[in-house]
Amino acid sequence: MKQPDPYGPAESADPPGPDLGADGPDMNEVVGRDDILLLTLDTLRHDIAVELAAAGRLPNLARHLPGGRWEKRHAPGSFTYASHQAMFAGFLPTPAAPGPHPRLFAARFAGSETTAGRTFVFDTPDLVSGLAAAGHRTVCIGGVGFFNKQGALGGVLPGLFQESHWEPEFGVASPVSFEAQVERAEKVIAGLPHEQRLFLFVNASALHQPNWFHLPGATREAGDSRETHAAALEYIDRHLPRLFTAVSSRRRCFAVVCSDHGTAYGDDGYTGHRIGHEAVWTVPYAHFFLEPSA
């Protein structure tokens, strides 16, 4: 008997997620008025994200998801570097349904079919410098190796930002990576002048292998699994309130929370990512406003 597809049909039966239709945000009003957060949950699988939200295991994040649900999207790349290069060019994960789908951000490009009236169009080479030109302080708090600035390649993505941070404690081998990243975000935000608009990018590394240490009782010898991946997402959820409180402490914040790509744990014999498997290309996505906390 054919087993059900854990990622859902190609054209998802889920209700459509938020877009830039008549009731969607006008990013030309958001940019320069609100603070902006882009949080990428590195390697997060769509199916596990959906399962945990439905089971009530992501209480802090689920309360902000539109309708309490993730939107099913397709990643712009199959590994961190490629996907973030695309996202920093304005190509966030694409809704997993027939398009075209107007984008939140887009470089000025003749003939673009996904640039609409509510799209923030920038004239710089990338979104980060485009937001800087619009008056936002651009800050990167890195996670996985492509943000560690320990070599030429690890400096490319952080180099797009006016300010970038990475410490070994933020990296994939740290059991306290996300709480350390949140602590740094709190310090950065506390040091900004109140009138300064912010674009904060956080690459959460906790889900990336190795993640076995997030599940009590798991061992290095047994390695990572869907269960340890899920435990890492629950770990992130426990510390999200501090991040959301910080980014909305000065004014309203527009938040994009998504995966850059998924990862395989033995699916059809595959392990890892940078491969063309459904577990890698299908990702969870949400965007929403965080209202000022005070």
N, C-alpha and C positions, 0 to 999 in steps of 0.2 A: 504494500500500500504506500502511495506517495505521501511523504511527510509534509506538513504545512511549512511554508516559508516563514522563518522566524522574523524576517524583516518586513513582511507584508507584501502585497502585490505591487507591481511596478507603478501602478496608479493607485495610490493609497486611498483606502476607504475612510480614513480619518477625516474629520472636518478640516477644511483648509486653514492653514496657519496664517499669522499676520502678514500682510503684504503692504504695498504702497497704493492700494486702491483709494476710493473716495474717503474712507474713514481711517486710512493709515497715516503715519506721521509724515509731515512735510520736513524733510531733512534740511531744507534751506532755512527753516525756522529753528530747528534743533541746534545746528552748528552755529557756534558763536553765542548761543543763549544758554544752553545746558552743558553740564559736564557729560563726558562720554566714556563708557567702559566697554572694552572688548576683552572678554574672558574666553580663552580657548582651553577646553578640557582635553588635553592632548591624548589622542588615541581612543577616546570614548566611543564605544559601540552604540549604535542606535537601539538595538534590541534590548540590551541590558539597561540602558537609560530609561526606556519605556517601561520595562518590567518593574524597575525599582520605584518609579513614580506612581505606577498603578497600585503597587503594594503598600504605599504609604511610607516607603523607606527613604524618601528624599523630602522631608517635611519643610525644610527651609527653602529649597529651590522650587518645589512644586507650587507653593503659594504665590509665586511670581509668574509661573508659566501661564500663558493665556489659555483659559479653560482648564488649567491644571495639566495640560498635555504638552509634550514635545512636538515640534513640527518635524516631519520626515524630510530630509534634504539629501542632496548628493554633494560630496566633497569636491572642491576644486583641484585636489591633488591627493596622491596616495601615500604621501609621507610629509613630515613636518615642514621641511624646507620649501618644497614645491607648493604646498597648500598655503603657507603663510605669504609667500611671494605673491600668489594670486589674490589673497585676501587684502594684502596691503596695496594692491592695485585696484581694489574696489570689488573684487569678485568673491563675495561671501558664498557659502554653500547655497546651491540652487534648489528651489522647491522640487520635490520628486513628483511632478505632475507636468502635463504639457504646458508649454509657455507660449510666448516669452514672458518672463517675470521681471518687472521693473526692479531696479536695484536701489539700495539705500544710498550708495556712493558710486561714483563713476568718474574716471578721467575723461576729459573732453576728447571725444573720438568721433570723427565723421562717420556717419552710417550706423552708429550703435543702436540696436533695436531694444536694448534694455535700459536705456536712459529715458526717464520720464520727467514730468514737471515737478514731482516731489523729490527727485533724486538730487543730492548734493553733488554738483559737478566741480571738479578741481582741475586746475591748469598745470599743476606740478607733476612730476613723474610718478608720484605715489600718494596714497591717502594720507600717510603720516605727515608729510611735508605740506599737503593740502590743508590739513587741519591746523598745522602750525601757522600757515599763512592767514588762516581765518581767526587767529588769536588764541589758539589752544596751546597750552604747555603739553608737549608730547613726552610721555614717560613709559618706558618698557621695564617690566619686572619679569625677567626670563626664567625659564624652567629647564627644558631639555637642552641637549648639547649644542643645538644650533643657536642658542642664545648665551653661551657661556663665555664668549669673548676670549677664549683660551687659544685661539688660532685664527687665521685669516677668515676661514669660512664661518666660524662662530661669532665673528664680528659684523657680518653683513647685515643681518636683520636688526640687531640692536643699533647698528650705525645709522638707521633711518630716523632714530629718535633724538630729541634734544638731550634727553637724560635716560640712561639705562643702568639697570642693576642686575647683578647676578652674583650669587655666592654658592659654594658647594652645598650649603644647607637647602638651597632652592632646587637642587638637582634630583635626578631620578632615583638615586641611591639613598636619599634622605627620608626616613620615616616621618619627619616633621616638615616636609617641603612646603605644603600649602599654608600651614599656619605661619611659617617663617616668611613666606611671600606676603601674606596678609599684613603681618607686622610691619614689613617694609612699606607697603602701600599706605598704612596708617601714618607712618612717619613722613612720607613724601607729602601726603595731603595736608597734614598738620603744618608743614613748612611753607605752604603756598599762600601768597596774598589772597585775601578773600575774593577780590575781583577777578583773579586769574582763572580763566576757563581751563579745563583739564581734559586731555585725552589720555586715559590710562589703559595700557595693554598689559594683561597678565597671561602668561602661558603656564598653566597648571601642569606640573610634571608628574603628579602622584599616580595617575592611572597608567603611565608608561611603564613597561617592564624595566626593572623588577618591581612588582607590586605585592609579592607574596606576604610581606611583613605587615600589611594592613589587615590581614585576617588572623584573628587569634587562633593559635594551634597549627597554622600553616608553617611549612619549613622550606628553607632554601633548596633542600634536596628535591622536594616535590615540585617546586617551581611555581610559576604563575598559572592561573586558570581563570575561567569565567567568574568563579566565586571570589577570587582575590581581586579581580578587576572591579566587581560589584562592591566589595568592601572598601576599595580605594575611593569609589564615588561617594559612598556613605561618609567616609572620612572628610572629603571635600565639603559635603553638605553641612557637616557639623560646624565648619569654620566660615561658611558663607555669610552668616549674619554680620560678622565683624567687617567683612569687605564691603557688603552692601551698605552698612551704616556709614562707613568711612566715605564712600564715593558719593553718598547723598547727604553728607553732613553740611554742605555749604549751599547747595541748590539742587534742583531736580537733576537727575542723571539718567541719560538714555543708555541702557545696557543691552549688549549683544552677548549671549552666552551660547557657545556651540562647540562642537568637536571639529578638529581639523581633518581627521580621518579616523577610521576604526582600526581594529587589529584582529587577527585571526588566532584562535586557540584550538587548532586542530580541525577547523572547518574544512571539509572536503580534503583533508590531509595537509592544509596550509597552516603555517604559523607565522605570526608577525604581520608586517604591512609592506608598503612599496610593491604591492601586487594588485592585479585587477580582479579582486574578489568582492562579492557583495558585502561581506563583513567589513571591508575596508572603505568602500565607496559610499555606504549608507551611513548618514550621521544625524544626530539630534541637533536641533536649532531652536532658539527662542530669542525674541527681542521684546523689551518692555521698558516702561519708565519706573524709576525708583524715586519716590517723592521725598522731599527733604525731611530728615528725621527730627528736626527741631524747628 
